[in-house]
């Protein structure tokens, strides 16, 4: 079973043939919403809207532990594809680009970030050298090629705290650190999946330029973001359909 986590603008999958909805309780509280089970082509899929179906949960308030636990331990997902909207930093990753990142830099703070939180259980450290599963990333890139959708496959995701967007100086710093795109939900989602030994990869839709870049040199144009995001997420859905068709 493949789990798909939908981010901003993707609260449902039109291509998903819904079979049932499931409420899952976890040792870490409530996930963002009900799990939607169904099929896309031959692939059994479970879908979860990261920010809730009404997009009411901000990035720093998402219960990442409950979400990942519900999908893996509750629903039995054997892999997770995260869909997220991001800002573009690198010059060739402007609005409308689609990215399958290969690395993460984590700037978040204060988020419950591990299942191994002390107590009577022994301390566990996981290898996070490659934060995204190589095989699942390759499957996404092949699905993009089959769908005729251009995907950038070598990029670094900067995970910021949010919910505010960054200053131009912060974006400059992220670029100096080696980041290519910037978002708010990539961590601790990726590391939690690794702790549960579940393949995890992301497909990121660039909705806007990072602060101080491109047409955001003076300010972010929010009136343009929604239109760009919806058009780009249409391409994401095509990629997901081809990913599932190749299952």
N, C-alpha and C positions, 0 to 999 in steps of 0.2 A: 504494500500500500504506500502511495506517495502522499505526503502532506504538503499543502500549499498554504502559506501564510500571506494574506493580502494586506497591503499597506494602504496609504492614502490614495483614494480614488478607486480602489479595488476591494469593495466590500462584498462582492459576489462574483461568481464565474458563470457567464451566460452559457458557456459550452459544457457546463457540468450537468449531467443527467442525475438529478437528486433522487436518492433512495430513501434517506432518513436523516433526521437531525437528532443529535445526542447531547445531553447535558452531562458533563464530566466533573466530578469533584476531585480535588487533588489535595495532597498534604500541604500545599503551598497557597491555598486559597482558590478563588474563582479565576478561571481563564477569562479572556476578553469577551467570550460569548459562547454560544452553542457551536458544536462541531457539525458541519454539514458533510454527510457521506454521499458518495455517488460514483459515477464513472465518467471518464472522458475517453472515448474510444474503448480500447481493451483494458485501460488502466483503472484500477480501483483508487479513488482519491478521497481524501478528507480535507476540507477547507475550513480555515479559521480567519476571521477578520481581526487583524492585530489591534485596531483601535476601536473595536466594537462595531456593530452594524450601523449605528448612527454616527460613527466617527466622533465619539465623545471622550475617548481616553487619550490624553496627551502622551508623547513618547516617554517621558520620565516616570509616568504612572502606570505604564503597561506592566502587567504581572507576567514577566517573561518566564519565570520558573514554572508558574501554573500552565502557561501556554505550551511550553515544550513538553512538560510532564504529561499533560492531557493528550497531546498528539502521539507521543511515543509510548508511554506506559498505559494510557487510557484507550487510545484508538488502535495502537499497534503499528504506527507508521514506521516504515523501514528507510525512509529518506525524506528530507524536508527541502522544499524550494521556497525561499523567501522572496517576495516581491516588495520593492520599496521605491519611493520617490526620493531623488537626491538633487543636490546642486552641483553644477559643473565647475571644476577648477581648471583642469587641463584645457588647453586652447582648442583641441579637437573634440571635446566632450561638452558641447553646448546643448541648449534645450532641444529635446527630441531624440537625443542619443540614447542608446541602450547599452548597458554595461554589465558584464559578468565579472565582478572583481575577484582578484586572487589573493589580496592581502588586506589587513585591517590595522588601523591605529586607533586605539581606544582612548578617548578623552572624557568619557562619562564618569560620573561619581555618584555615590550614595545609592546605587541600584543594587538590590539583592542579586548577586552575580554568580552564585554557585549552589549546587546541591550538597556539597561537602562543607557544611557550615559548623563543624566542630561537634561538641557533645561527646557521646560515647563512641561514635564511629571514628575510625582512623582517618587521618588526613590523607587526601588523595590529590595528586598533581597530574594534570593531563598535558600531553604534548600538543602545543598549539602553533608549532612552526608554520604549518600550512593551515590557516583557519577555515578554509573552504575545501570541501572534499574534491579531490582532483578528478575522479571519475564522473561525478555528478556535474561538475563544471563542464567537462568535455561533452557530456550528453546535451547540456543546454546549448553549447556552441554549435554542435551538430544539428540540433533542432532548429536553431536560428538559420543555419545555412539551408536546411531543407525547406524552411518557410519563406526563404527569400528575404529575411530580415537581418540587417547588419547589426552585429554585436561586437563590442569592444571587449577583448578577453584578457587584457593585461592592465590592471588598474588597482589603485590602493584606495580603500574606503576609509574616510575619517569619520568615526562615530562621535558625535557631539551630544551634549546633554539636552539642549532644547528647553522649552519649546520655542524660545526666540531664535531667530536666525542670527548668523554671525556678523561681526563687524568686518570691514574691508581689511583691517590689520590682522584679524584672526585668520581670514582666508589666506593672506600672504604668508602667515606663519605655517598654516597647514601645507601650503605648497612647498615651503622650505623643508618641511618635515618629510616630504615625499608623497603627499596625498594628491589624488586625482579627482575624487568626488567627495562630497560631504553629505552625511545624513544623520539621523538621530535614533535609529532603531536597530542598527547592526549588532550592537553589543548591549547586554550579554547574550543575546539570542544565539549567536554562533558558538560561543564557548559552552553554553548550556547543552546544546546539541552534541558537542564533542564529549562532554562529561557523560552523556547517555549513550555514547558510541554510535551515534546516528549520523549518516552522511548528510551534510548541509551545504547548500550553495545558494547564491543570491542572483537575481536579475533586477537591475536597478534602472529606473526610468529617470532620465535627467529632465526635470521640470523647469529649471531656471538656472541662470548663471549664479555662481557664488557672489557674495557681496564684492563690489568693486571690479567685477569682470564683465566683459561683453556689454550688453545694454543695461547691466546693473551697476554701471560705473558710479551713478549717483544714488540710486535706490533700487529695491526689488519691485518689479511690476507685478503685483499680485493678480491684477485683472487678466494677465496673459497666462498665468500658470495653469489654471484649470483647463483651458482649451488645449494647451500643449500636452498636459498630462493625460487627458482623455484620448487624444490621438495616439500618443505613445503607448498607452496601456492596451490599445487595440492591437498593436504589434506584439505586446507581451502575451496576450491571449493566443495569438497565432503560434508563438513559440511554444507555449504550454501544450497546445493541441498537438503539435508535431512531436514534442517530447513524449507525450502519453501514447501517441500512435506508434512510436518506436519501442514501446515497453515490451 
